[in-house]
Amino acid sequence: ATNHEKLLDPAVWRRFTNQIEVPKPTEDEIPELLKLYLKSVNVEFIEDIKKIKTISEILTGLSPSDIKAICFNGIKRSILKNEDSLSYPTFLYQCYISNGYHNDLDELILFLNAKGVSQINISKTLDISQRQVRNILQRKEL
């Protein structure tokens, strides 16, 4: 099965009398999806309107299945990091790498910082020193 109709042979569509198109969620619908997909875990940012708005902006344009995958991968990462709850930086990290940008540490640090994550939380999330985070941010400011 696929959610990419262009990958299938056109003949397959003649076999189905009904087709249901699921549109991508709007920025206003994404918080409801997040609550649904993250209901089984403790989430530190779910009631923070500003953080949810930031995440919704990042996830706009993605399909419900893409958002679900990001949520579940965020939960897995949170468990592997022994976090008591899914943190905002961990979830943002998962949003970032879901776009395929996981090889550029400097850009990841800038992304997290631009989304309101403190230097100490960036260092904890990425398992690097605060000095390294500070140096990268200072270097990029120049």
C-alpha positions in Angstrom: 0.0 0.0 0.0 1.1 3.5 -0.6 -0.2 7.0 -0.1 1.6 8.1 -3.3 -0.9 7.5 -6.1 1.6 8.5 -8.8 3.7 5.4 -7.9 1.0 3.0 -8.8 0.1 1.8 -12.3 -2.9 3.8 -13.5 -4.8 0.6 -14.2 -5.1 -0.1 -10.5 -7.5 2.9 -10.1 -10.0 1.3 -12.5 -10.4 -1.5 -9.9 -11.7 0.8 -7.2 -15.1 2.5 -7.5 -14.5 4.7 -4.5 -11.4 6.8 -3.8 -10.9 8.7 -0.6 -8.5 11.6 -0.6 -7.2 12.6 2.8 -6.0 16.2 2.7 -3.0 17.4 4.5 -4.0 18.9 7.9 -4.1 22.7 8.3 -2.0 24.5 10.9 -5.1 24.6 13.1 -5.7 20.8 12.8 -2.1 19.8 13.7 -2.4 20.4 17.4 -5.3 17.9 17.5 -3.2 15.3 15.7 -0.3 15.9 18.1 -2.7 15.3 21.0 -4.0 12.1 19.4 -0.5 10.7 18.5 1.1 11.7 21.8 -1.7 10.8 24.2 0.1 7.7 25.5 3.1 9.6 26.8 3.9 12.5 29.1 4.6 15.5 26.9 6.0 18.7 28.4 5.0 21.1 25.7 1.5 20.0 24.8 -0.3 22.7 26.7 2.2 25.5 25.7 0.4 27.5 23.1 3.5 29.2 21.7 5.5 25.9 21.4 2.5 24.1 19.8 2.1 27.0 17.3 5.8 26.8 16.4 5.6 23.0 15.9 2.4 23.4 13.9 4.2 25.9 11.6 7.0 23.4 11.1 4.7 20.5 10.4 2.4 22.4 8.0 2.4 20.7 4.6 3.1 17.2 5.9 0.6 14.3 5.7 -1.0 12.9 8.9 1.2 9.8 8.4 4.4 11.9 8.3 3.3 13.7 11.5 2.5 10.4 13.1 6.0 9.1 12.2 7.6 12.2 13.7 5.6 11.8 16.9 6.5 8.1 17.3 10.2 8.7 16.5 10.2 11.5 19.0 8.7 9.1 21.6 11.4 6.5 20.8 14.2 9.1 21.1 12.8 10.3 24.4 12.8 6.8 25.8 16.3 6.1 24.5 17.5 9.3 26.2 15.8 8.2 29.5 13.6 11.4 29.5 10.7 11.4 31.9 8.6 13.1 29.2 8.9 14.0 25.6 10.6 17.4 25.6 10.2 20.3 23.3 13.9 20.1 22.1 13.7 16.4 21.5 10.5 16.8 19.4 12.0 19.7 17.4 15.1 17.6 16.8 12.9 14.9 15.4 11.1 17.4 13.2 14.5 18.6 11.9 15.9 15.3 11.0 12.7 14.1 9.4 13.5 16.7 6.7 16.9 14.9 6.0 19.1 17.6 7.5 20.7 15.4 10.1 24.3 15.8 8.9 24.8 19.5 9.7 25.3 20.1 13.4 25.7 23.8 13.1 22.4 24.2 11.2 20.7 22.0 13.7 21.9 24.1 16.6 20.8 27.3 14.8 17.4 25.7 14.1 16.9 24.8 17.8 18.1 28.1 19.0 15.8 30.0 16.6 12.8 28.0 17.9 13.4 29.1 21.5 15.5 26.2 22.9 18.1 27.4 25.4 21.8 26.6 25.0 21.8 24.3 27.9 18.8 22.3 26.5 20.5 22.2 23.1 23.6 20.7 24.7 21.6 18.1 26.6 19.5 17.2 23.6 22.5 16.8 21.3 24.9 15.4 23.9 27.5 18.1 23.3 29.0 20.7 25.6 27.5 24.1 26.2 30.7 25.6 25.1 30.4 23.9 21.7 26.9 25.2 21.4 27.9 28.7 22.4 30.9 28.7 20.0 28.7 27.7 17.0 26.1 30.3 17.8 28.7 33.0 18.2 30.5 32.0 15.0 27.2 32.2 13.1 26.4 35.6 14.4 29.6 37.0 12.9 
